[in-house]
Amino acid sequence: MSPIVLVAGAVSLYATVGVRDFPVAYASRSKPSWVEFGCSGVALSVSRVQAAFGHRVRLCTLVGDDSAGTAVRDDLARLGLLGPGVLRTPVSTTGVVLVNEQGRRMGLPYLSPIDHEVYPWDVLEAQASGADLLVLTNIRPIRPLVGRAARLGVPIAVDLHQIDGPDNEYNRPWLEHASVVFASHERLPEPGVWAGEVFRRFPRCGVVGVGMAERGAAVALRDGRLIRVDAVVPGRVVNTSGAGDALFSTFLAVWLRTGDPVAALRSGVVHAGWKIGFRRPSAATLRPGELAALCEADPPRVVVGRWD
């Protein structure tokens, strides 16, 4: 049977707005290049990719009893993701993404409505029954549950985004308990150095991934291998928002199917490069056959070395 993947995190209603450039010059009224509305967030991005690969997704999220929440629930129902793990809260999370003509983006996520809530443990535990992987995003309602979730014996995966090092106190629960840890490169040393520090200090972790934007991505394994894949962009760059989510979620999907970290990272890099050609990358997802064909048509350079 296909794997069961629990995904816990935020799903928000976003406005994505095209602007000329950064910084945005002040004007009392300004005409945007384009505007699109839709649901997004790490949890939704991961869930959509897992579902596209045929995995059985159990989404755990908090959605408000407001007009934004109505739109979110409608979208989740359309995608087959509206299940018992989608719980009601008074106010929805929302956000704005500004995107310039070169595809650079500035995200303004508004997660404050749920920052002081804790997702109910009994629901998460029930949804985790029989799961093959727990993707526990690093939002505040999930943080108190990470240690308890680790005791369920199911591997945990997380993307820590712009973490600044292994002493980051907020992200410590995920560093201590996750088997797969991804992050973005901006505030980290080179991938091999970062991976070595994570493996030395956090024995549960076996896979460390780093997204490096135009330099591609790298994955280090506890056995000493360091896999690097160069970036590819099959089309033009429209919106780089969510490229890291695409890399992370696609790596997990292919890794679950094949157990091959090289194929998983290559697929993640190609999928991310394809997605950033859309105004709303989170809404554009390739199925496995389509992604495999794209990997063959425009194969990125892969280098396998050592981090140790």
N, C-alpha and C positions, 0 to 999 in steps of 0.2 A: 504493500500500500504506500501511497505518497506520504512524505513526512508531515508531521503536525508541527506548526510553528506558532508559538504564542508571541504576540507583539504588544508591548505595553508602552504607551506614550500619548502625546497630544495629537489631536486632529483639529485643525483650525480652519476658519473661513478667511481666505486671503484675497486682497486686491493686489494685483501685479500691475505696475504702472511704468510705462516707458517714458524716460526723461532724456534730454539732450546729452547732459554730461554731469559729472560730479566736480566740485560741489554744485548743488542745485541753487541757482541764483534766486533770491527772494523776488517775488512779485505777488501783488494782491490777488491776481488771477492769472493762470497760465494753462495753456492747452497741452495736455500730455500727448506723446507720440501715439500711444495706444494704452488701453486698459482692459484687463481680463480679471474676472472673479472666479474663484473655485476653491475647493478644499485642498489643503496641503498639510504639511507637518511630517516629521521624521517617521512617526508611526504609520501614517497612511502611505508614504513612499515605500517603506519596507514591505508593508502588507500587500501593496499592489504588485510589486515584483514577485513576492513569494507566490501569490495567487496566479500570476501569469505563468509561472513554472509548474503549476499544478499542485502546489503544496496546499495543505489544509490549514487555513489561517484562523487563529482565534485572537481577535483584537480586543484589548483591554484599554479603554479610554474613558474620559469624562467629557460629556457634551451638554451644553447649557440648555435650559428651558427658555429659549429666546429665539428671535428670528434667525440669528446666525446658526443656532443649534438645529433648527428645523432644516435649514439647507444642508448642514453636515449630515444629519440622519438620513435625509433623502439620498444624498450621494452614497453613503455607506450601504444603504439598502440596494441601490442600483448596482453596486459593485459586489454584492453578496457578502459584505463584511459587517452587517448590522446583526450582532448576536448578543448573548447574555452578558458579555464582558463590556458592552457599551452602556455606561451608567449615566444617569441624569445628575446635573449640578445646576445651580441657579444661573450662572452666566458663562457663556462660551468663551473660549480663547479665539483670538483673531490676529490679524497681522497685515502688514503692507510690505511689499517688496518693490524697491525702485530699481530699474534696470536702464543703463545707459546704452548708447548706440553701439558700443563695443562689446556689450553683453555683460559688463561688470554689474554686480548687484549689491544693493544695500538692504538687508533684511531688518524689519522692525516687528519682531514677534511680540504679541501681547499675551503673555502667559500668566499675568498677575491674578486673573480670576480663579486659578486653581493652585497657586503657589503655596497656599496655606492648607490645602487639603491633602489627605493621604488616601490613596486608592485602597479599597477594602481588601484586606488580606484573604478573607474567606473566598472572595470571588476570584482573585488571582490564583489561589491554590487550586480551586475547582477547575479553572480553565487550563491550568498547567498539567492536569492529569493526562498521562499518556503522551505528552508532548516530546518531541525530539530536540527542540531548541527553544530557549527563551530569549527573545530580543527585548531587553529591558532598557529603554532609552533613559538618558540621564536628566529627566525632569524631576522636580521636587516631590510630586505625589508618589513616585516610585522609589525614591531614595531609601525610605525607612524599611522597605520590603526586600531589598537586594540580599541581605544576609540570610533571611529566612528562606528566600527562594533558592539560594545555593544549597540549602539542606535537602531540597527535593531530589537532588542527584541528576538534574537535567543541565546540560551545558548552557551557559549564559553568554550572550554576545552583546556588545555595546559599541557605539560610536561616541567618543568623548569630545569630538569636534575640536575646538581650539584650546585644548588643555596645555598648560605651561610646564608640566614636568611631573615626576612621580610623587612629589610631596603635596600635590594639590588636594587640599582637605575635603572640598566638596565632593570630588570624584573618587575618594578613597574606597567607598563600598564597592564600586564597580571594579576598581583596580584589584581589590583583594579577592573578588569572587568570580570574575568573568574569565571564561576560557578563550574568548576572542575579543581583542581590544583594538578598535580602529581609532584614528585621530587624524587631524589635519596638521600640516607641516609648519604652519606659520610661526609657532612659538616653541618649536622643538628642535633639538639637534638633528643631525643626519639619522635616517631610519635605523641603521645598524647600531648606532650608539644608544638611541632611545630604546630599541628592542632589548638590547643587552641589559639595560637598567631595569626594564619591566620584568624580564625573565628572572633576574637576580633577586628582585625584591618581592615578586608576587608569584609564588610557585603554582598557583592554579592556572595561570595564563599559558597557553600553548601557541597562540597565533597573535602577532602584532601587525596591524596594517597601518600604512601612512599614505594619505592622499597628498599629492604634491602639485596639484593644478597642472600647469603647462609642462611640468616635468614628468607627468604620469603618476605612478603609484608604486609602492613597495610593500611586500609582505615578508615578515621574518617568522621563522618557525623555531620552536625550542630545540630542534635537532641541529641547529646551526645554519640552515639554509636561509639565504636572503634572495628573494625574487624581485626583480625590477621590471616594470613594463612601461614603455614610453607612451606618452599621450597620443591619441589619434582623434581627429575631428572630421567625420565623414562629410559634414556640410559646413555651413557658416555658423559662427557663434552668435546666438541670439540672447540667451539668458543662462548664465553659469550657476544660477540658484539651484541647489539640489544636486549638484554634480557629486558631492561627497556622499549623499544619501544613495545615489544610484550605484556608486562604486561599492559601498558597504553592502547594500541589500543584494546586489547581483553576485558579489563574491559569496555571500552566504548561500544563495539559492543554488549556484553551481557547485559549491563545495559540498552541500548536502546531497546533491544528486550524484556526484562523481568521486568525492574525496580527494580530488586533484587540485592542490592550491595554485598551480601554475595556470591551468585552464580557468580556474575561478577568478584569478586576478586579471588575466587577459580579457575575459568576458566583462568583468566589472569596468575596466578602463574603456573598452569599446562602447559599452552601453552608456556610460557617463558621457563620452564624447558625442554620441548620437543624440542623447537627450537634450544637451545644451543648445541644440538647433531649434528648439521650440520655445514659444513664449511662456508656456507653463510646463517645464520639464517633468514635473511630478505626474502630470496627466498623460504623458506619452511613455508607453512601455512596450518593449519588444517581447515576443514569445520566444521560447528556446530555439526553435528552428530558424526564425528570422535573425536572432542574435548570432547563431552559429554561422549563418550565411554571411553576415556582415563581418564577422571575425575572419572568415576566409577571404573575403573580397578586399579587405584593408587590414591585413594582420599587423599589429604593433610589434616593435622590437622587444624581445624578452631576453633578459640576462639573469642567469641563476648563479649566484656566488655564495659567499659566507659572511655572516656577521660576527662570528666568534673568532 
